[in-house]
Structure formats: structure tokens, C-alpha cells
Amino acid sequence: MLTQKQKDLLLFIHERLQKAGVPPSFDEMKDALDLKSKSGIHRLITALVERGFIRRLPHRARAIEVIKLPDGMEVGAADGDTASPPTLQTIEGGMSAMRQPAPPPPPSIINSQSVSVPVMGRIAAGTPISAIQDHTHDIDCPPDLLSAGEHYALEVRGDSMIEAGIHDGDTVIIRKVNTANNGDIIVALVEKEEATLKRLRKKGSAIALEAANPAYETRIFSPDQVDIQGRLVGLIRRY
């Protein structure tokens, strides 16, 4: 599943390839999606490559090939074909419309030994994947794993938190909060686009997202670039 920004960019690249035979420049992509900097485009392109929707062609400038489109659309569909991708939808001010993810349903009690918690897609503990997705399925959790409040679960992809005992393939249980203490492991939404699991470090007026793997650098952001989506309260691992 793609975020709306990722889908908008994919369709914009595809339309430009269909009409002009060459992909748009990063500046054109940035303007089309109304982003402030090209770094956001780099993250979106990386996410689309990792998820198998596009690929970069080596030794050629601005060379991007669309491999597949979402929702059953066909790459290379002719104009007027029902499979042809729609144009970017806009709202006032020219910004691409963004679908807000539905809130997770509240946990429900299955029996005295388990609680059903909604799984809301995947979370990056390493290379960025995407923002939190919609409710995909439920997972049963021991009641003593949960504290008061609303909870959801995420499937971990990546190894940036491995020294905190969080491995690729684990399922983390998150309490939904929008504030956290220094040192908490949180779900952070960076610039409304990228969801990541990192340790929170407050450095003066800045926010640092710290990995638990020396192979990954600590990333520093201003407070308006990071939204806290929840705090880690538990972990489930299958062998």
C-alpha cells in the first residue's frame, strides 16, 4: 500500500513518461506535489523503488522506469483506456489532496487471556518505508502487555533498532500518544510522509531520532517536522 504522496508522485511520473517520453525533473516533482525541498522527493523515490513500483536506470541522468501502478492500473495504458492513471487531484492552493488514514479501531477483548489489537501496516526501523497505513488485520495480545489508553500494532521492517532488541519481522505494540519522554522509543511521522521507529532525544529546541544500531546516524529535526504517533509498550516475536 502506498501513501497518497507516493501514489501522487508515481502517477505524475507515469503521466509525464506517457506524454513526453522522459521523466520529470526533481524540481518539477517538488512543485507538482507542493513540497518545500527536493529531499522529500528523494525519500518518496526511494520508497517507490523499494516497494517495486519504479526503478532507476543506471548510467543515465533522470532515468526512471515505472514498473507497475497501484490498484490494478496497467503501465503503458493508452489515453482514454479505463486503465489509464488519473491526473493528480488538487485542492485550493494547488496542493495535492492527501487522504487521511482512518483511525485504528479500539482494541476488543477476545477472552480473559488475550486482547485483539489492530495491526496498522509496517513501520521502518531502517530505510524509510512509508507513513502508517490503514488497518490490515488484528493480533491477539496478552492483557498485561497493554497499559491504559488506545493501542495499535505495527510490523517492523529494518534493523536500525536491533540493539534495543527490536528485530526485522517483529510486531511492536504502540500506545497511541502525541507526547513522549526523553529516551522513549516512539513512532515518529517525519514531515507528514515518513513513519519510523526511533528513540526520542530532545536536544534544546531540536528533536533527535536516534537509532539503536551504530550503522545508522542520528537524525535531527525541528519540532514542526516531527509528529509523535505513539510510544512503544510491547513487542511480539514469532519463531
PAZAPA-4460 file (N, C-alpha, C; in steps of 0.05 Angstrom, whole numbers, plus 32768, in hexadecimal, padded with zeros to 4 digits):
% residues 239
    n_x    n_y    n_z   ca_x   ca_y   ca_z    c_x    c_y    c_z   seq   type   mol
   8011   7FE8   8000   8000   8000   8000   8012   8019   8000     1      M     A
   800A   802D   7FF0   8019   8045   7FEE   800C   805B   7FFE     2      L     A
   801C   806E   8008   8010   8087   8012   8006   8097   7FFB     3      T     A
   7FF5   80AB   8001   7FEA   80BB   7FEC   8000   80CB   7FDD     4      Q     A
   8014   80D5   7FEC   802A   80E3   7FDF   8039   80D1   7FCC     5      K     A
   803E   80B8   7FD5   804D   80A5   7FC3   803C   809F   7FAA     6      Q     A
   8022   809C   7FAE   8011   8096   7F97   8010   80AE   7F84     7      K     A
   800D   80C6   7F8F   800D   80DE   7F7E   8026   80E0   7F6E     8      D     A
   803D   80DB   7F7A   8056   80DE   7F6C   8058   80C8   7F56     9      L     A
   8050   80B0   7F5C   8052   809A   7F49   8041   80A0   7F30    10      L     A
   8029   80AA   7F35   8017   80B1   7F1E   8021   80C9   7F0E    11      L     A
   802D   80DC   7F1C   8039   80F3   7F0F   8050   80EB   7EFC    12      F     A
   8061   80D9   7F06   8078   80CF   7EF6   806D   80BF   7EDE    13      I     A
   8059   80AF   7EE3   804E   809E   7ECE   8041   80AF   7EB8    14      H     A
   8032   80C4   7EC0   8025   80D5   7EAD   803A   80E4   7E9C    15      E     A
   804F   80ED   7EA9   8063   80FC   7E9A   8072   80E9   7E86    16      R     A
   8077   80D1   7E8E   8084   80BD   7E7C   8071   80B7   7E65    17      L     A
   8057   80B5   7E6A   8044   80B0   7E54   8043   80C7   7E40    18      Q     A
   8044   80E0   7E4A   8041   80F7   7E39   805B   8100   7E2B    19      K     A
   8071   8100   7E3B   808A   810B   7E31   80A0   80F7   7E2C    20      A     A
   809D   80DF   7E36   80B1   80CA   7E32   80C8   80CC   7E45    21      G     A
   80C9   80E0   7E56   80DE   80E3   7E6A   80D1   80EA   7E85    22      V     A
   80DE   80E2   7E9B   80D2   80E8   7EB5   80D6   8105   7EBC    23      P     A
   80C6   810F   7ECE   80C9   812B   7ED7   80E3   812F   7EE7    24      P     A
   80EC   8147   7EEA   8103   814D   7EFB   80FA   814D   7F18    25      S     A
   810D   814C   7F2A   8107   814C   7F47   80F9   8167   7F4E    26      F     A
   8101   817D   7F41   80F4   8197   7F46   80D7   8196   7F3E    27      D     A
   80D2   8189   7F27   80B6   8187   7F1D   80A6   8175   7F30    28      E     A
   80B2   8160   7F3A   80A4   814E   7F4D   809D   815E   7F66    29      M     A
   80B1   816D   7F70   80AE   817C   7F89   8097   8190   7F86    30      K     A
   8096   819E   7F6F   8081   81B2   7F6B   8066   81A4   7F68    31      D     A
   8065   818E   7F5A   804B   8180   7F55   803F   8176   7F6F    32      A     A
   8050   816D   7F82   8046   8163   7F9C   8046   8179   7FB1    33      L     A
   804E   8191   7FAA   804E   81A8   7FBC   805F   81A2   7FD5    34      D     A
   8077   8196   7FD1   8089   8191   7FE7   809D   81A8   7FE9    35      L     A
   80A8   81AC   8000   80BA   81C3   8005   80D6   81BD   7FFB    36      K     A
   80DF   81A4   7FFA   80FA   819E   7FF2   80FB   8184   7FE2    37      S     A
   8111   8181   7FD4   8115   8168   7FC4   811B   8150   7FD5    38      K     A
   8122   8154   7FEE   8128   813D   8000   810F   812C   8003    39      S     A
   80F8   8139   8004   80DF   812A   8006   80DA   8119   7FED    40      G     A
   80E2   8123   7FD5   80DF   8113   7FBD   80F2   80FB   7FBE    41      I     A
   810B   8100   7FC8   811E   80EA   7FCA   8113   80D3   7FDB    42      H     A
   8106   80DA   7FF1   80FA   80C6   8003   80E3   80B7   7FF5    43      R     A
   80D3   80C6   7FE6   80BC   80B9   7FD8   80C6   80A6   7FC2    44      L     A
   80DA   80AF   7FB3   80E6   809F   7F9E   80F2   8085   7FAA    45      I     A
   8101   8088   7FC0   810D   8070   7FCD   80F7   805D   7FD6    46      T     A
   80E1   8067   7FE1   80CB   8056   7FE9   80BF   8047   7FD2    47      A     A
   80BB   8055   7FBB   80AF   8049   7FA4   80C1   8033   7F98    48      L     A
   80DC   8038   7F98   80EF   8024   7F8F   80EE   800C   7FA1    49      V     A
   80EE   8010   7FBB   80EF   7FF9   7FCE   80D5   7FE9   7FCC    50      E     A
   80BF   7FF5   7FC6   80A6   7FE7   7FC4   80A0   7FDC   7FA9    51      R     A
   80B3   7FDF   7F96   80B1   7FD2   7F7C   809F   7FE0   7F67    52      G     A
   8099   7FFA   7F6C   8088   8008   7F58   8099   8016   7F42    53      F     A
   80B1   801E   7F49   80C2   802A   7F35   80DE   801F   7F38    54      I     A
   80F0   8025   7F24   810C   801E   7F27   811C   8034   7F19    55      R     A
   8134   8038   7F24   8146   804B   7F17   8157   803C   7F02    56      R     A
   815B   8048   7EEB   816B   803C   7ED6   8187   8047   7ED9    57      L     A
   819B   8035   7EDB   81B7   803E   7EE0   81C3   804D   7EC8    58      P     A
   81D6   805E   7ECF   81E6   806D   7EBB   81D6   807F   7EA9    59      H     A
   81BE   8087   7EB2   81AE   809A   7EA3   81A2   80AE   7EB6    60      R     A
   81A5   80C8   7EAF   819B   80DD   7EC0   817C   80DD   7EBF    61      A     A
   8170   80E2   7ED6   8152   80E4   7ED8   8144   80CB   7ECC    62      R     A
   8151   80B4   7ECE   8145   809C   7EC1   8136   808C   7ED6    63      A     A
   811C   808D   7ED4   810A   807E   7EE5   80F6   806F   7ED5    64      I     A
   80F2   8056   7EDB   80DF   8045   7ECD   80C9   803D   7EE0    65      E     A
   80B0   8040   7ED8   8099   8037   7EE8   8094   801A   7EE2    66      V     A
   8096   8009   7EF7   8092   7FEC   7EF4   8075   7FE4   7EF7    67      I     A
   8068   7FF0   7F0B   804C   7FE9   7F0F   803E   8001   7F1B    68      K     A
   8023   8001   7F1A   8012   8016   7F25   7FFF   8009   7F3A    69      L     A
   7FF5   8019   7F4C   7FE4   800E   7F61   7FC8   8009   7F57    70      P     A
   7FB9   7FFA   7F66   7F9C   7FF6   7F62   7F96   7FE9   7F47    71      D     A
   7FA7   7FD8   7F3D   7FA2   7FC9   7F25   7FA5   7FD9   7F0B    72      G     A
   7FB0   7FF2   7F0D   7FB5   8001   7EF5   7FCB   7FF4   7EE5    73      M     A
   7FCA   7FF8   7ECB   7FDE   7FEB   7EBA   7FF3   7FFF   7EB0    74      E     A
   800C   7FF9   7EB3   8021   800A   7EA8   801F   800B   7E8A    75      V     A
   8020   8023   7E7F   801F   8026   7E62   8003   8026   7E56    76      G     A
   7FEF   8028   7E67   7FD3   8029   7E5C   7FD0   8042   7E4B    77      A     A
   7FC1   803F   7E35   7FBE   8055   7E22   7FAB   806A   7E2E    78      A     A
   7FAD   8083   7E23   7F9B   8098   7E2C   7F7E   8090   7E26    79      D     A
   7F6D   8094   7E3A   7F51   808D   7E37   7F4A   8071   7E41    80      G     A
   7F5E   8060   7E44   7F5A   8045   7E4E   7F52   8047   7E6C    81      D     A
   7F40   8036   7E74   7F37   8037   7E90   7F4D   8031   7EA3    82      T     A
   7F63   8024   7E9A   7F79   801F   7EAC   7F8D   8036   7EAE    83      A     A
   7F88   804B   7E9E   7F9B   8062   7E9E   7F99   8070   7EB9    84      S     A
   7FB0   8078   7EC4   7FB0   8084   7EDE   7FA3   809F   7EDF    85      P     A
   7F96   80A6   7EF5   7F89   80C0   7EF7   7F9E   80D6   7EFA    86      P     A
   7F96   80EF   7EF4   7FA8   8105   7EF9   7FA8   810B   7F16    87      T     A
   7FBC   811A   7F20   7FBD   8122   7F3B   7FA5   8133   7F42    88      L     A
   7F98   812C   7F58   7F81   813C   7F61   7F8C   8152   7F73    89      Q     A
   7F81   816B   7F70   7F8B   8181   7F80   7F75   818E   7F90    90      T     A
   7F7E   819C   7FA5   7F6B   81AB   7FB6   7F74   81C8   7FB4    91      I     A
   7F66   81D9   7FC3   7F6C   81F6   7FC2   7F89   81FA   7FC8    92      E     A
   7F96   820C   7FB9   7FB2   8212   7FBD   7FC4   8200   7FAD    93      G     A
   7FB9   81EB   7F9E   7FC9   81DB   7F8D   7FD7   81C3   7F9B    94      G     A
   7FD1   81BE   7FB4   7FDE   81A8   7FC2   7FD0   818E   7FBA    95      M     A
   7FE0   8179   7FB7   7FD4   815E   7FB1   7FC3   8155   7FC9    96      S     A
   7FAC   814B   7FC3   7F9A   8142   7FD9   7FA6   812A   7FE6    97      A     A
   7FA5   812A   8001   7FB0   8114   8010   7F9A   8106   8020    98      M     A
   7F98   80EC   801C   7F84   80DC   802A   7F8F   80D7   8047    99      R     A
   7F7F   80DF   805A   7F87   80DA   8075   7F81   80BD   807D   100      Q     A
   7F94   80AE   8089   7F8E   8092   8090   7F79   8091   80A5   101      P     A
   7F68   807C   80A3   7F53   8078   80B6   7F5F   8072   80D1   102      A     A
   7F52   807C   80E7   7F5D   8076   8101   7F5A   8058   8107   103      P     A
   7F6C   804C   8117   7F6A   8030   811D   7F52   802A   812E   104      P     A
   7F45   8014   812A   7F2E   800D   813B   7F39   8007   8157   105      P     A
   7F28   800B   816C   7F31   8005   8187   7F36   7FE8   818B   106      P     A
   7F49   7FE0   819D   7F4E   7FC4   81A3   7F34   7FB7   81AE   107      P     A
   7F30   7F9E   81A8   7F19   7F90   81B2   7F22   7F78   81C2   108      S     A
   7F15   7F71   81D7   7F1B   7F5B   81E8   7F12   7F41   81DB   109      I     A
   7F25   7F2E   81D6   7F1E   7F14   81CB   7F16   7F01   81E1   110      I     A
   7F27   7EFE   81F5   7F21   7EEE   820C   7F33   7EF9   8223   111      N     A
   7F32   7EEC   823A   7F41   7EF5   8251   7F5F   7EF3   824D   112      S     A
   7F68   7EE4   8239   7F85   7EE1   8234   7F8F   7EF2   821D   113      Q     A
   7F7F   7EFF   820D   7F89   7F0E   81F6   7F78   7F26   81F0   114      S     A
   7F84   7F3A   81E3   7F76   7F52   81DA   7F7D   7F55   81BD   115      V     A
   7F69   7F5B   81AC   7F6D   7F5F   8190   7F76   7F7C   818B   116      S     A
   7F8D   7F7F   817E   7F98   7F9A   8178   7F9A   7F9D   8159   117      V     A
   7F91   7FB3   814E   7F93   7FB7   8131   7FB0   7FBA   8127   118      P     A
   7FB7   7FAC   8112   7FD1   7FB0   8105   7FCE   7FC4   80EF   119      V     A
   7FDE   7FDA   80F0   7FDB   7FF1   80DE   7FF0   7FF2   80C8   120      M     A
   7FFA   7FDB   80BF   800E   7FDB   80AA   802A   7FD8   80B5   121      G     A
   803E   7FE3   80A6   805A   7FDF   80AC   8067   7FF9   80B5   122      R     A
   807C   7FF7   80C5   808B   800E   80CE   80A9   8009   80C8   123      I     A
   80B6   801E   80BF   80D3   801C   80B8   80E4   801E   80D0   124      A     A
   80F6   800B   80D4   810C   800C   80E7   8125   800A   80D7   125      A     A
   812A   801E   80C6   8140   801D   80B3   8139   8030   809C   126      G     A
   813B   8026   8084   8134   8036   806C   8116   803E   806D   127      T     A
   810F   8057   8068   80F3   805F   8069   80E1   804E   8057   128      P     A
   80CA   8047   8061   80B7   8038   8050   80A0   804B   8048   129      I     A
   808F   8053   805B   8078   8063   8055   806C   806C   806F   130      S     A
   8058   807D   806D   8049   8084   8085   8038   806C   808C   131      A     A
   802D   806E   80A5   801C   8058   80AF   8005   8053   809C   132      I     A
   7FFF   803A   8097   7FEA   8033   8084   7FD0   802E   8093   133      Q     A
   7FBC   8024   8084   7FA2   801E   808F   7FA3   8004   809E   134      D     A
   7F8E   7FFF   80AD   7F8A   7FE6   80BC   7F8A   7FCF   80A9   135      H     A
   7F9C   7FBC   80AE   7F9F   7FA4   809C   7F93   7F8B   80A9   136      T     A
   7F98   7F86   80C2   7F8D   7F6F   80D0   7F91   7F74   80EE   137      H     A
   7F89   7F60   80FE   7F8C   7F62   811B   7FA0   7F4E   8126   138      D     A
   7FAB   7F53   813D   7FBD   7F41   814A   7FB4   7F3E   8168   139      I     A
   7FB7   7F26   8172   7FAF   7F21   818E   7FC7   7F27   81A0   140      D     A
   7FC3   7F37   81B5   7FD8   7F3E   81C8   7FD0   7F37   81E5   141      C     A
   7FE3   7F2F   81F5   7FDD   7F2B   8212   7FD4   7F46   821E   142      P     A
   7FBF   7F45   822F   7FB5   7F5E   823B   7FCB   7F6E   824A   143      P     A
   7FDD   7F5F   8257   7FF1   7F6D   8268   8007   7F7B   8257   144      D     A
   8006   7F77   823C   8018   7F85   822A   800F   7FA2   8225   145      L     A
   7FF5   7FA7   822B   7FE9   7FC1   8224   7FE5   7FD1   823D   146      L     A
   7FE8   7FEC   823A   7FE2   7FFE   824F   7FC7   800C   8249   147      S     A
   7FC0   8020   8259   7FA7   802E   8253   7FAA   803E   8239   148      A     A
   7F93   8041   822B   7F93   8051   8213   7F90   8040   81FA   149      G     A
   7F92   804C   81E3   7F8E   803F   81C9   7FA9   8034   81BF   150      E     A
   7FA8   801D   81B3   7FC0   8010   81A9   7FBC   8006   818C   151      H     A
   7FD3   8004   817E   7FD3   7FF7   8164   7FEE   7FE9   8160   152      Y     A
   7FF0   7FD8   814C   8008   7FC9   8147   8013   7FD0   812B   153      A     A
   802E   7FCC   8128   803B   7FD1   810F   8050   7FBB   810A   154      L     A
   8053   7FB3   80F1   8067   7F9F   80EA   8081   7FAD   80E4   155      E     A
   8097   7FA5   80F0   80B1   7FB3   80ED   80C0   7FA9   80D4   156      V     A
   80CA   7FBC   80C5   80DC   7FB6   80AF   80F6   7FC6   80B2   157      R     A
   810C   7FB8   80B3   8126   7FC5   80B6   8134   7FBD   80D0   158      G     A
   814D   7FC6   80D3   815D   7FBD   80E9   8169   7FD4   80F9   159      D     A
   815E   7FED   80F6   816A   8003   8104   8166   8003   8122   160      S     A
   8153   7FF3   812C   814E   7FF2   8149   8156   7FD7   8155   161      M     A
   8168   7FC9   8147   816F   7FAE   814F   817C   7FAD   816B   162      I     A
   818B   7FC1   8172   8198   7FC1   818D   8185   7FC8   81A3   163      E     A
   816D   7FD0   819C   8157   7FD3   81B0   8146   7FBA   81B1   164      A     A
   814F   7FA5   81A3   8140   7F8B   81A4   8129   7F8A   8190   165      G     A
   8128   7F9D   817D   8113   7F9D   8169   811E   7F95   814E   166      I     A
   8115   7F7E   8145   8120   7F72   812C   810D   7F74   8115   167      H     A
   8118   7F72   80FD   8108   7F72   80E5   80F4   7F5A   80E6   168      D     A
   80DA   7F60   80E1   80C6   7F4B   80E3   80B6   7F4B   80FD   169      G     A
   80C0   7F59   8112   80B2   7F5B   812B   8098   7F6B   8127   170      D     A
   8086   7F68   813A   806E   7F78   813B   806F   7F89   8155   171      T     A
   806E   7FA3   8152   8070   7FB4   8169   8054   7FBD   8171   172      V     A
   804F   7FBF   818B   8036   7FC9   8196   803A   7FE6   819E   173      I     A
   8029   7FF8   8194   802D   8014   8198   8014   8020   81A6   174      I     A
   801A   802F   81BB   8004   803E   81C8   8002   8059   81B9   175      R     A
   7FEA   8060   81B1   7FE5   8078   81A1   7FE7   8091   81B3   176      K     A
   7FFC   80A0   81B0   8000   80B9   81BE   800D   80CD   81AB   177      V     A
   800C   80E7   81B2   8019   80FB   81A2   8030   810A   81B0   178      N     A
   8037   8100   81C8   804E   810A   81D7   805D   80F2   81E2   179      T     A
   8076   80F6   81E8   8087   80E0   81F3   809E   80ED   8203   180      A     A
   80AA   80DC   8214   80C0   80E5   8224   80DB   80E0   8216   181      N     A
   80EF   80EF   821D   810A   80EB   8213   8113   80CE   8217   182      N     A
   811B   80C1   8202   8124   80A5   8204   810F   8090   81FD   183      G     A
   80F6   8099   81FA   80E1   8086   81F2   80E5   807E   81D5   184      D     A
   80DE   8065   81CE   80DD   805C   81B2   80C2   8063   81A7   185      I     A
   80C1   8072   8192   80A8   807D   8188   80A4   8077   816A   186      I     A
   808B   8079   8162   8084   807A   8145   8084   8098   813E   187      V     A
   8096   80A0   812C   8098   80BC   8124   8090   80BE   8107   188      A     A
   807F   80D2   8101   8077   80D8   80E6   8087   80F1   80DE   189      L     A
   8099   80ED   80CB   80AB   8103   80C2   80A0   8111   80AA   190      V     A
   809C   812B   80AC   8092   813C   8096   8079   8130   8089   191      E     A
   8068   8124   809A   804E   8119   8091   8050   8103   807C   192      K     A
   8068   80F8   8078   806C   80E5   8062   8078   80CA   806B   193      E     A
   808B   80CB   807D   809B   80B4   8084   8097   80AC   80A1   194      E     A
   808E   8094   80A5   808A   8089   80C0   80A3   8078   80C7   195      A     A
   80AE   807D   80DF   80C5   806E   80E7   80C4   8068   8105   196      T     A
   80D1   8053   810D   80D3   804B   8129   80EF   8052   8134   197      L     A
   80F1   8065   8146   810A   806E   8150   8108   8076   816D   198      K     A
   811F   807A   817A   8120   8084   8196   8120   80A3   8195   199      R     A
   810F   80AE   81A5   810D   80CB   81A6   8122   80D8   81B8   200      L     A
   8131   80EB   81AD   8144   80FB   81BD   813E   8118   81B8   201      R     A
   8139   8127   81CD   8134   8144   81CA   814E   8153   81CF   202      K     A
   8156   8163   81BB   816F   8172   81BC   8168   818F   81B9   203      K     A
   8164   819C   81D0   815B   81B8   81D0   8140   81BB   81C3   204      G     A
   813F   81CB   81AE   8125   81CE   819F   8123   81BA   8189   205      S     A
   8137   81A9   8184   8137   8196   816F   812E   817A   8178   206      A     A
   8126   816A   8166   811E   814E   816C   8131   813B   815D   207      I     A
   813D   8129   816B   814F   8115   815F   8141   80FA   815F   208      A     A
   8142   80EC   8148   8138   80D1   8146   8150   80BF   8144   209      L     A
   8154   80AF   815A   816C   80A0   815E   8168   8083   8158   210      E     A
   8178   8077   8147   8177   805B   8142   8186   804B   8158   211      A     A
   8180   8031   8159   818F   801F   816C   819F   800C   815B   212      A     A
   81AF   8018   814A   81C1   8009   8138   81D6   801C   812E   213      N     A
   81F0   8018   8134   8204   802B   812C   8207   8030   810E   214      P     A
   81FA   801F   80FE   81FB   8023   80E1   81E9   803A   80D8   215      A     A
   81D8   8043   80E9   81C5   8058   80E2   81CB   8072   80F2   216      Y     A
   81CA   8088   80E4   81CF   80A2   80F1   81B6   80AC   80FF   217      E     A
   81BA   80BB   8114   81A5   80CA   8121   819C   80E0   810F   218      T     A
   8182   80E4   810C   8177   80F9   80FB   816B   810F   810C   219      R     A
   8170   8127   8105   8168   813F   8115   8152   814E   8105   220      I     A
   813C   8155   8113   8127   8164   8106   811D   817A   8118   221      F     A
   8110   818D   810C   8102   81A2   811C   80E7   8196   8125   222      S     A
   80DC   81A1   813B   80C3   8195   8146   80AC   8194   8132   223      P     A
   80AB   81A8   811F   8095   81A7   810C   8098   8193   80F6   224      D     A
   80AF   8185   80F6   80B3   8170   80E1   80AB   8154   80EB   225      Q     A
   80A7   8151   8105   80A2   8137   8111   8088   8137   8121   226      V     A
   8076   8123   811B   805E   811E   812A   8061   8103   8138   227      D     A
   805D   8103   8152   805E   80EA   8161   8043   80DC   815E   228      I     A
   8044   80C3   8154   802C   80B3   814F   8027   809E   8164   229      Q     A
   803A   8099   8176   8037   8085   818A   8051   807E   8198   230      G     A
   804E   806E   81AD   8066   8066   81BD   8066   8048   81C0   231      R     A
   807D   803C   81BC   8080   801F   81BE   807A   8015   81DB   232      L     A
   8068   8001   81DD   8062   7FF5   81F7   8066   7FD7   81F7   233      V     A
   806A   7FCA   81E0   806E   7FAE   81E0   8077   7FA4   81C4   234      G     A
   807E   7F8A   81C3   8088   7F7E   81AB   8080   7F61   81AA   235      L     A
   8079   7F58   8192   8072   7F3C   818D   8084   7F31   8178   236      I     A
   8090   7F1A   817D   80A2   7F0E   816A   809A   7EF1   8165   237      R     A
   8099   7EE8   814C   8092   7ECD   8146   80AB   7EBE   813D   238      R     A
   80AE   7EA5   8145   80C6   7E95   813E   80BE   7E7F   812B   239      Y     A
***
